[in-house]
């Protein structure tokens, strides 16, 4: 096996953005709004809620504008019963207008540019330097959603989805974070200790999101500061299952740990989409482990993991599939135990489960498969393992899943047939399970090795053997015959 050294990797460069999401601080700022339409009324309420000193210009105002000006949610609103003029934009941070005529909209933009104000003409994207997105308001926790003006209704629908996911009580926790932050800053903690404090705060908030934090919560958090400040930063290791590739199959806990990681040690088979969910500041180190391919030595990976954790870092060991299934987790757990480093294990969807789910069948059935067994296709020497129980393989009422079997499948089949497994047993090979480039190949087990050898080596492969695959194998056979 070719040896590989751990390799420091940069996060993937961010994909192009249609627009940059930013948040304007408008408290006490002059903002100008031209127009008194229904659309302008909503913008007026939004701008005032952000604390702006809003000046609205229109020939006449409906009653709703007068009511809003008399009782704004924050800031102030001044109504000017006349049309806007270029001089009105002087000193404005933002200039917004709802104007029908393109010539007047163009004149407004020219005046705003001259005044140095960011500008937006409602429902006219060509006359906008910025746009208003849909908003999820748990202020000071605020989420903005933009479709770059392409589909506002779509953005509103996404907002509704997020609204349903975020408990309204998070607003109170966000306010508490803002109010308690000065007390944390006054302790002048180091970076690792500060992060520990806010991780504890976040755990409290997510454990009771609907409950308003009280004085006891504040006392508990601030009371822990002395202990945290006096502690040497203690590292930890999380063995996290990345699943077979589809990032939506990660658990909430896996995502949370990825977003709190200081260092991520990841395998070749972890998909880029999963890595994108990690904290961007986290250091990424590729410790390539790939069946039959160039690999880092396991003892080097364990030593690196322990060394980084001893520096006080949170190390996430990110493994494809489930860390407890052919992931060599035992060696890494033992290495951490010897170094007295705490370890958290987060299971993941293993490739067999992901493949079966994506293809729409069950790995067990009451009549056809009463048992499920996972086997690795090769041992440490790259050859077929010598300690396989062939009588268990020959059981026709079991579903057998072979991981990484490309080079040893012929030898496996020969031994399985000698043990009594029918050569006609249906089998299904799946490459890149759950990913967009997933491929399937169905055949009898006797003919599968030759068919699989014709496949390109473009990703991880597993082979599922058993009666449960029969329907899909028959469909594959019929499709090939057609």
N, C-alpha and C positions, 0 to 999 in steps of 0.2 A: 504494500500500500504506500502510495506517495505521501511523504510528510509535508505538512503545511504549517506555517507559523501563524499565530493570531495576528489579524490585520485590522488596524484602526480604519474605520469607515466613516465618511461624512453622511449626514442625513441627506435623503434625496432632495434636490433643489425643488423649491416650491413651484407648483404648476402656475402658468400665467393667470393673473387675476383680471377679470373684466373691470373691476372697480376696487379701490382700497377701502376696507372697512375702518373707519376712524370714528372717534367720539369727540364732539366739540364741547368744550367747557364754555357755557354761555351765561353763567351767573354774573349779573352786572354788566353784560355786554349789550351794546346797541345793535338791534336787529331791525331791518326794514321789511315790511310786507306790503305789496301793492295788490289791491283787489279785495273784494268782500264776498266772494262766492262761497258755496258750501265747502269746496276744497280748501280755500284760503282759511275758512273758519277752523278746520281741523289743524291746519298748520299753525295757526295762531295759538291754539290751545297747547299744542306740542311744544312750541317755542317758549311759551310762558312757563310751562311746567319745568323746563330746563333752567329757569331763572333769568331769562333774557328781559331786558328793557325793550319791549316791542313797540314799534311805531307803525301803525297801519294807515295806509292812504287809499281812500276810495271816495267817489262822488257822493255816495250815500251808503248807509249801513243798515242791514236788517236788525231786528230786535235781538237776535241771538248774539250778535257781536257786542252790542251794548251790555248785555247780561254778563258776557265773558269778561269784558273790560272792567266791569264793576266788581267782579269776584274771580280774579285769575287764580289758577292752581298754585302759582309761584310767580316771582318776577313782577312785571307791571306791563299793562297794555294801554297805550295812548292812541286814540282814534283821531285821525285828521280827515275832515270832510272835504277832501279835494283830491285831484289826481296827483300822482307822484311827480317829482322833479329831480333831475340829476343831483342837485345840491343836497337832497334829502338823504342820499346814500353816504355822505361824508361820515367817516368814523364807524361805519357799520361793519360788524364781523361777518354777517350773512345778509344777503339780499334775496328775497323770495317774491315771486309775482305770479298771479294767475291772469294772463293776458291772452286775448283771442287772436289779435292781429300779429302776424309774424314780424311786421315792420316795427311795431311797438316793443315786441319781445326782444328784437335785435337791439333796439335803442337802450332797453333796460340792461342788457348784457354789457353793452359798451360802457354805460355809466357805472355799472358795478365793477368792471375791470379797472376803470379809471380811479375808483374809490378804494381799490384793493380789497373788495369784499368777495367772498365766495358766493356764487349765485345759483339759483334754481328757478326755472320757469315751469310751473306745474303742468304735467302731461305733455311737455315738449322736450324730450331728451336731448335734442340737438342744441338746446339753449341752457344746458345744465352743466355746471362744473362739479356738482355733487348731487346725490339723490337721496331721498328719504326712503328707508327700508321699512318693512314690517317690524314691529317691536314687541318683544316679550318683556313686560315691565315688572321686575321684582326689585326696583331701585332701592339701593345702589347697584344691585345686580341687574344689568340691562343687556338684552340680546337683540342685535339688529340682523335682519335678513334682507338680502338684496338679490334681485334677478337682473340687475343692470337695466331696469325698465322694460325688460322683455316680456315678463308675465307677472304683473302685480297680484293677480288672483292666485297664482301658484304660490307666490311668496306668502300670501295671507293664509293659505291652507297649511303650509309648513309651519307658520307661526302657531296655528291652532293645535297642531300635533305637539309642538314643544310646550305650549301652555298646559296641555293635558299631562305631560311628563313631569313638569316642575311644580312641586307643591308651593302653594302661595306663601307658606310660612318661611320659605327661604329668604324672603324680603327682610324679615326680622333678624335672621342670622347674618345677612350681609350688612345690615345696619350695625349689628354688634361688632362685626369685624372692623368696620370703619371706626367705631367708638373706642374699641380696645387696643387698636394698633399703636397709639402713642405710648401706652403703658409697656407694650412689648419692646418698642424701639428704645425706650428709656433705659432698658437693661443692657443695651449694647452687646447683644449676643452675636456670636459668629454665625456664618451662613447656615451651617448644618443645624445648629441649635434653633435658629429662627424657623427653618423649614420644619423641624420637628414640632415646634409649637403650633404652626398653622396646619400641620397634618392632624394633630390632636383636635384642633378646633373643627376642622372639616369632618372628622369622624363623629364628633359630637353633633354637628349640624345634620349630617346624613342619617344619624341614628334616630333623631327626633325632629324631622323637618317641619312638622306642623306645630311644634311647640315653640313658643316665644322664649328665647334665652333669658335667664334671670340672673340675679346677683350671685346665686350659688354657682352657676356655670362660669361666671366671670372669676369668682374667687378660686374655683378649681383650676382654671386655666392659668391665672396669674400666680397661684400658689405653686404650680409645677415649674415655674420659671427658675426658681432658685435651684431646684434639683437638676434641671436641664443645663443651666449655666455651669454647674459644678461638675457635670459629667464629661468624661472624655467622649468625643463622638464615637458611638458604637455602630459599626457597620452591620449589615444584615444581607441575607441572600434570599431571593425569591425564585424558585423554579416554576416557571410559568409555561403552561401549554398554549402554543400559538394556534392550535388547530391545523387542519390540512391546507389552509390557504385563504378561505373566504373570511375577511375580517369581521363580518357580521356574526360569525359563530363564536367569537371570543366571549368569555364571561365578563360581567361587570367588574368582578374582582381583578381579572387579568388586565383590563383596560386601566383600572385605577392604579395598579402597581406599575404598569408601563409609564403612566403619567407622573409617577413619583420617583422613577429610577434616576440614579446618577450615572450608572454605567449599564449597558446592555451587551451581554455576550450572546451572540445569536448564531444559529446554524445556517448552512446554505439553503435549506429547504423552507426557511421562514419567508413568507411572501413580503414583497415591498409594501403592500397595502397594510399589512399588520404593523410593520415598523413605523408607518406614517402615524399611527395612533400614539406613539411614544412622545414623551416630552422632548421638544426640539433641542433643548440644551443638553440632553443626555449624551454621554460619550458612547459611541457604537463600536464594538469590536467584533469582527467576524472571526469566529472560531470554527471554520468550516469542518463539518462532519457530514459525509455523504457516502452512501453505500458504494463500495468498490472504487470511490474517487479519492482525490487528494484530501487528506484529513489532518487536523491538528491532533496530537497525542492527547489522550484523555487525562493523563497525569499533569500535563502542562495546562490544560483548561482548568482543572481543579485547583492547581497552585495559583493561577492567575486570579481566579474567583476569590480565593481566600485572601490573597495579597490585597486586592482592591477593597474587600470588606474590612480588612484590618486598618485601612486608611480612614474608616468611618463612613464609607459610602454604602448606598443602597444598590446592590448588584442584582440585576434581573438576568437570570439565565433563561433565555427564551428558546424553547425547543418546539420544533414542528410537532403537531399532533398533541399527544398527551405525554408529559414528562415521565410518567411511570410505565409507559409501554415502549420498550426498546429504545429508551432515551438515556440509558446509563445513569439514571438518577441516583442509584445506590452509591456509586463511587463518589459523586459530588456531595451527597448528604453526609457520608462518612468523613470526607475531607473537612466539611464545615464543623462536624461534631468534634473532631480532634482539635480544631482551632477554637472551639467554644464560640462559634458564630451561629446566631439563630437563623433557622431556615423556615420559610413558608413554601408550601407546595400548592400550586393552583392547577387543578386538572384541566385538560382541554379535550375537545372533540378529536378522537383518533381518526385516522384516515379511513378506516373501514366503516365507521359510523357515518362519516361525511359522504363517502361514495354511495353507500346504500340509500341514504336520505335523498341525495341528488338524483338517484335513479328511480326512486319511488318503490323500494321494496324493503322487507324486514329481514334482518339477519337470522332471526329465529321464527319458527312456525310450529304450532302444536303437533302437526302431523309430519312435517318434512324435516324439521331441524329442532331438536330438543336441547341442543348444546352448541356453544360457540367457542372456538379456540383460535388464538392468535399465535403464529409462529414467525420467527425471523428466517429469512431465506438463506442467511449465511452466518457463520460464526466469526470469531476473531481472525481466523486465517483466510477468510473470504470464501471458504468452501461450505458445502451443506453441513449443518451441525450433525454430529455423530450420535447425539443422545435423544433423537426424536423417537417418541413412542408410536411405532408404525401401526400398531393395532388400533390406536385412537384415530389415526389418519384414515384408516380403512373403514371406519364406522360410517355407514351411509345415512345416519340420522344426525349428522353434525355438519355445521358450517365451519369450514376451515379458511382462515385468512392468512395468506403468506405475504409478509412484508419484505420488500427489496429482493425479489426472487429472480431477477432477469438472468443472471449467469448460472443459477443452480436449478432452474425449473425442470430441465430435462432429467437431471439426476433425481430430483424429488419425485417426479412422475414415475420413473422406473421403479423406485423403491416402494412407492404407494401402490402401484399395480401388483408388485410381488406380494404385498401384504394383503391384497384382496380388494382394493378399491376398483370399481368398474372403470374401464377405459372410456366408457360413454358418459361418465359423470360430467354434468355441465359445469363450466367454469367461466369466470369473467375477469378479465384484466382491466384495470382502470389506471390511467395516467393522470397526474395533476388533479386529483380528486377535489371537487368543489370550486375549482378555479375556472376562469372564463375559457381556458384552453383545455378543459377536461376532455379526455378521449376514452372510449370503451371498446373492448374487443371480446366478443363472446364466441365460445366454441366448446366442443367436447374437450375434456382434459387431455386426451391423447393427442389432439391436433393443436392445442394452444401453444406449446413451446415453439414450434416452427413459425406459427403466425406472429407470435410476440417478437421473435428475432428480426422480423421484417420492419418492426416499428423503430422510429428514430429514438435516440436516447435524449429526450427533451424534458425529462422530469421524473419524479418519483413514481414508481409503479407498485401496485399491490394486486394480488390475484385472490379472488374469492371462489371457493370450491364448495359445491353443494347443491342440493335440490332447489333451494330458495332462489338460485340464479337461473333456473330452467326457463322461466318465461322470457327473461331478457335475452338469454342465449338464443332461444328460438326466434325472437324478433330480429336479432342480429343476423342469424343464418338466412332468414327470409329476405332481409334487406340486401344482403350480399348476393343472393341468388337472383334478385330482381335486377 
